[in-house]
């Protein structure tokens, strides 16, 4: 059973009666004609035809009816705040009894509710916070929907310039303590961002993180030092960091099971193994890298290079585009990915462009010469082009 925080919902009556109560709340401000038109589809859906399963036995029909009500909600409604809160608490109770919080339907309906609540007028801000807090508490503590709800609360607070609405105004603490608390949240998120970027297998570009003030503000943290290693350094520096921070990788894995921790910590090491080869490839664009140089960079035996490059997925990860040659024991670098793009990388790009310019000039010279001689020079052009075509791709 999923653990949630406590939200009291005092509702009596059958499903049909509670649905009618919700509908009556929604149409209370409508004209008689509009009210009749709004109620009719729900009443028809509630009616059980002859031979049809009863509503209590037909969960799909209950889900359909409830979805109709969610789509009919266009605002918070008008009434006492206690009425508004009670209406939405009853909505939450039906939502998570009819749909699993992890289901796509629950996410879709929750997103619909969040849009309606967040777009309510500013004079209803206080009740918006309350019903969103109740929605947050109605969800299991491990539900991914809690992030959506919390982001909505935070967005409202920022838009209304009312960050104190996040319960800070209710605390008897100084402004300095409030600021320190908010800074603690920012720092925690920054560290989480760094850890996620280092851990997620598909992320290999880290320089954009250094443009985030919250990340740079944590420059004294061990994860920031590791981020710098991932961005610029090699295996020796990575192993030195591991030695000077024993057990640190395991501390930043958001799972408690030891076997899973070992697996994920291994993936951090495996992910880093790709990066030195990417750097080496960027410095040797268009050339043939010997297995010996590759072995030195990734610190494996020469006999393991070919298997490591293929099985290690450094090519399929998108870090390199190249061709292995068993005969020459080389890896021809066609297109590498830069780990960062600073002065050194700009200089390498300039050299590539100059090489292209020089190569194209050679082809133009051959073409001009061929025109003067009136001969067939397709083979000559191919030979000249082959000298530079792989320099930069």
C-alpha positions in Angstrom: 0.0 0.0 0.0 1.4 3.4 -1.0 2.0 5.9 1.8 0.4 9.3 1.5 0.1 12.3 3.8 -3.2 12.8 5.6 -6.1 14.5 3.7 -9.5 14.3 5.3 -12.4 13.7 2.9 -15.8 13.4 4.6 -18.1 12.3 1.8 -21.4 10.4 2.2 -23.6 8.7 -0.3 -23.2 6.6 -3.4 -21.0 7.3 -6.4 -24.1 8.7 -8.2 -24.9 11.0 -5.3 -21.4 12.3 -5.0 -21.2 12.9 -8.8 -24.4 14.8 -8.7 -23.0 16.9 -5.8 -19.9 17.7 -7.9 -22.0 18.6 -10.9 -24.3 20.8 -8.8 -21.2 22.7 -7.6 -19.9 23.2 -11.1 -23.2 24.6 -12.5 -24.3 26.8 -9.6 -23.4 30.0 -11.3 -24.9 29.1 -14.7 -28.3 30.1 -16.0 -31.2 27.6 -15.9 -30.8 26.8 -19.5 -27.0 26.3 -19.3 -27.4 24.3 -16.1 -29.8 21.9 -17.8 -27.5 21.4 -20.7 -24.5 20.8 -18.5 -26.3 18.3 -16.2 -28.0 16.3 -19.0 -24.9 14.4 -20.3 -23.8 13.3 -16.8 -27.3 12.1 -15.9 -27.5 10.1 -19.1 -24.1 8.5 -18.3 -25.3 7.7 -14.8 -28.4 5.9 -16.1 -28.0 2.2 -16.2 -29.8 0.7 -19.3 -31.5 -2.6 -19.2 -29.0 -5.4 -19.4 -26.1 -3.1 -18.6 -23.9 -3.7 -15.6 -24.7 -1.6 -12.5 -22.5 1.4 -12.0 -21.0 0.0 -8.9 -19.8 -3.0 -10.9 -18.7 -1.0 -14.0 -15.4 0.7 -13.2 -14.8 1.8 -16.8 -18.1 3.7 -16.9 -17.3 5.3 -13.5 -13.9 6.4 -14.9 -15.6 7.9 -18.0 -18.1 9.8 -16.0 -15.5 11.2 -13.7 -13.3 12.2 -16.6 -16.3 14.2 -17.9 -16.5 16.1 -14.6 -12.7 16.9 -14.7 -13.0 18.3 -18.2 -16.0 20.4 -17.1 -14.0 22.2 -14.4 -13.1 25.6 -15.7 -12.1 27.3 -12.5 -12.2 27.1 -8.7 -15.8 28.1 -8.6 -17.4 30.7 -6.4 -18.2 30.0 -2.8 -16.7 29.9 0.6 -13.1 28.7 0.7 -14.2 25.7 2.7 -16.6 24.7 -0.1 -14.0 25.0 -2.7 -11.5 23.0 -0.7 -14.2 20.3 -0.1 -15.1 20.1 -3.8 -11.4 19.5 -4.8 -10.8 17.1 -2.0 -13.7 15.0 -3.2 -12.3 15.2 -6.8 -8.9 14.0 -5.5 -10.5 11.1 -3.6 -12.3 9.8 -6.7 -9.3 10.5 -9.0 -7.0 8.2 -7.1 -9.5 5.6 -6.3 -10.5 5.2 -9.9 -7.0 5.6 -11.4 -3.6 4.4 -10.2 -1.4 7.5 -9.5 1.2 5.9 -11.8 -1.2 5.5 -14.7 -1.1 7.8 -17.8 -4.8 8.6 -17.2 -4.0 9.9 -13.7 -1.2 12.1 -15.0 -3.4 13.5 -17.8 -6.2 14.3 -15.4 -3.9 15.7 -12.8 -2.2 18.0 -15.4 -5.7 19.2 -16.5 -6.5 20.1 -12.8 -3.1 21.8 -12.4 -3.7 24.1 -15.4 -7.2 25.0 -14.1 -6.0 25.7 -10.6 -2.9 27.7 -11.6 -4.9 29.9 -14.0 -7.4 30.9 -11.3 -7.6 34.7 -10.6 -5.1 36.2 -8.2 -7.8 37.0 -5.6 -8.1 33.2 -5.1 -4.3 32.7 -4.4 -4.7 31.6 -0.8 -7.2 28.8 -1.7 -5.0 27.8 -4.7 -2.1 27.0 -2.3 -4.4 25.1 0.0 -6.0 22.8 -2.6 -2.6 22.2 -4.3 -1.1 21.3 -1.0 -4.0 18.9 -0.4 -3.4 17.4 -3.9 0.3 17.0 -3.0 -0.6 15.2 0.2 -3.2 13.0 -1.5 -0.5 11.5 -3.7 1.8 8.6 -2.6 5.1 9.9 -1.3 7.0 8.2 -4.1 4.7 9.4 -6.9 6.2 11.3 -9.8 3.1 13.5 -9.9 4.2 15.2 -6.7 6.9 17.0 -8.7 4.3 18.4 -11.1 2.2 19.6 -8.2 5.2 21.2 -6.4 6.4 22.9 -9.5 2.9 24.4 -9.9 3.0 25.7 -6.4 6.4 27.2 -6.9 5.4 28.8 -10.2 2.4 30.5 -8.6 4.6 31.7 -5.8 7.2 33.2 -8.2 4.5 34.7 -10.5 2.7 36.3 -7.5 6.0 37.4 -5.9 4.8 35.5 -2.8 7.6 33.0 -2.1 6.6 33.3 1.6 3.4 31.4 0.7 5.5 28.3 0.7 4.8 28.2 4.5 7.8 30.4 5.3 5.6 33.2 6.5 4.1 30.9 9.1 7.5 30.2 10.7 8.8 32.3 13.5 12.3 32.6 12.0 14.4 35.6 10.9 14.7 36.7 7.3 18.3 35.5 7.4 17.2 32.0 8.4 14.5 32.0 5.6 17.2 33.0 3.1 19.5 30.3 4.3 16.7 27.8 4.0 15.9 28.8 0.4 19.6 28.7 -0.4 19.8 25.2 1.1 17.0 24.1 -1.3 18.9 25.7 -4.3 22.1 23.9 -3.3 20.4 20.6 -2.9 18.8 20.9 -6.4 22.2 21.9 -7.8 23.9 18.9 -6.4 21.1 16.7 -7.6 21.5 18.1 -11.1 25.2 17.4 -11.1 24.7 13.8 -9.8 22.0 13.1 -12.4 24.1 14.5 -15.3 27.1 12.4 -14.3 25.0 9.3 -13.8 22.6 9.3 -16.8 24.3 7.2 -19.5 23.2 9.3 -22.5 24.6 12.6 -21.2 28.2 13.4 -22.1 28.1 17.2 -22.5 28.8 18.9 -19.1 30.0 22.4 -20.0 26.5 23.9 -20.0 26.3 23.1 -16.3 29.1 25.5 -15.5 26.8 28.3 -16.8 24.4 27.7 -13.9 25.0 30.0 -11.0 23.6 27.4 -8.6 26.1 24.8 -9.8 29.1 27.1 -9.7 28.1 28.2 -6.2 28.8 24.6 -5.1 32.4 24.7 -6.3 33.7 23.4 -3.0 31.5 20.3 -3.1 33.1 17.0 -4.0 30.6 16.5 -6.9 31.7 19.8 -8.5 35.3 18.5 -8.5 34.1 15.3 -10.1 32.2 17.3 -12.7 35.4 19.1 -13.6 37.1 15.8 -14.0 34.4 14.6 -16.3 34.7 17.8 -18.4 38.4 18.1 -18.8 40.5 15.2 -17.4 41.5 11.6 -17.9 41.3 8.3 -16.2 44.3 9.1 -13.9 42.5 12.2 -12.5 39.2 10.2 -12.2 40.9 7.5 -10.2 42.7 10.1 -8.1 39.3 11.7 -7.3 37.9 8.2 -6.3 40.9 7.6 -4.0 40.5 11.0 -2.3 36.7 10.6 -1.9 36.2 7.0 -0.9 32.6 5.9 -1.0 31.4 9.2 -2.4 29.9 7.8 -5.6 27.7 5.5 -3.6 26.5 8.4 -1.4 25.1 10.2 -4.4 23.1 7.3 -5.9 19.5 7.8 -5.0 18.8 4.1 -4.1 19.4 2.2 -1.0 19.8 -1.3 -2.2 23.4 -2.3 -2.1 23.4 -4.4 -5.2 21.8 -1.6 -7.2 24.3 0.9 -5.8 27.2 -1.3 -6.9 25.7 -1.6 -10.4 25.1 2.2 -10.8 28.5 3.2 -9.3 30.0 0.8 -11.9 28.1 2.7 -14.6 29.7 6.0 -13.5 33.1 4.4 -14.0 32.1 2.9 -17.3 30.6 6.2 -18.6 33.8 8.0 -17.8 35.8 5.4 -19.8 34.3 6.8 -23.0 35.4 10.4 -22.4 39.3 10.2 -22.7 38.9 8.5 -26.1 36.6 11.4 -27.2 39.2 13.9 -26.2 41.9 12.0 -27.9 39.8 11.7 -31.0 39.1 15.4 -31.1 42.8 16.1 -31.1 43.4 13.7 -34.0 40.5 14.4 -36.4 41.1 12.8 -39.8 44.0 10.7 -38.6 44.6 7.1 -37.8 44.9 6.5 -34.1 47.0 3.5 -33.2 45.7 0.9 -30.8 48.7 1.7 -28.6 47.7 5.4 -28.1 44.1 4.4 -27.5 45.2 1.8 -24.9 47.3 4.4 -23.1 44.3 6.8 -23.0 41.8 4.3 -21.7 44.3 2.3 -19.7 43.7 -1.1 -21.1 45.9 -3.7 -22.8 46.4 -3.2 -26.5 44.7 -6.6 -27.2 41.5 -5.3 -25.6 41.2 -2.0 -27.5 39.1 -3.3 -30.4 36.7 -5.2 -28.1 36.6 -2.2 -25.8 35.8 0.3 -28.5 33.0 -1.8 -30.0 31.6 -3.4 -26.9 32.2 -0.3 -24.8 29.8 1.5 -27.2 32.0 4.6 -27.5 31.1 4.7 -31.2 27.4 4.0 -30.8 27.2 6.5 -27.9 27.7 9.2 -30.5 31.1 10.3 -29.0 33.0 9.2 -32.1 32.5 8.4 -35.7 35.3 6.3 -37.1 36.5 3.1 -38.7 38.5 0.3 -37.0 41.2 -1.5 -39.0 42.4 -4.8 -37.8 45.1 -4.9 -40.4 46.8 -1.6 -39.4 45.6 -1.8 -35.8 44.3 1.7 -36.0 41.0 3.7 -35.5 40.5 6.3 -38.2 38.8 9.3 -36.6 36.1 10.8 -38.8 34.0 12.9 -36.4 34.5 13.2 -32.6 32.5 15.0 -30.0 34.2 17.7 -27.9 33.7 17.4 -24.2 33.8 21.2 -23.9 34.2 23.9 -26.5 36.7 26.5 -25.5 39.8 28.1 -27.0 41.5 24.8 -27.7 38.5 23.4 -29.5 38.0 26.6 -31.6 41.6 26.3 -32.7 41.1 22.7 -33.7 38.0 23.8 -35.7 40.0 26.5 -37.4 42.7 24.0 -38.4 40.0 21.8 -39.9 38.5 24.6 -41.9 41.9 25.7 -43.2 42.6 22.1 -44.2 39.3 22.0 -46.0 40.1 25.2 -47.8 43.5 24.0 -48.8 42.0 20.7 -50.0 39.3 22.3 -52.0 41.9 24.7 -53.6 43.8 21.6 -54.7 40.7 20.2 -56.4 40.0 23.5 -58.1 43.5 23.6 -59.4 43.2 20.1 -60.8 39.8 21.0 -62.5 41.3 24.2 -64.0 44.3 22.2 -65.3 42.1 19.6 -66.8 40.0 22.2 -68.6 43.2 23.7 -70.1 44.4 20.3 -71.3 41.0 19.1 -72.4 41.5 15.7 -70.9 39.5 13.3 -68.7 40.6 13.7 -65.1 38.0 12.1 -63.0 40.5 9.7 -61.5 42.9 12.5 -60.8 40.3 14.5 -59.0 39.3 11.5 -56.9 43.0 10.9 -56.0 43.4 14.5 -54.9 40.1 14.6 -53.0 41.0 11.4 -51.1 43.9 13.3 -49.5 41.7 15.6 -47.6 38.1 14.3 -47.6 38.6 12.6 -44.2 40.4 15.5 -42.5 37.1 17.0 -41.2 33.7 15.5 -41.7 
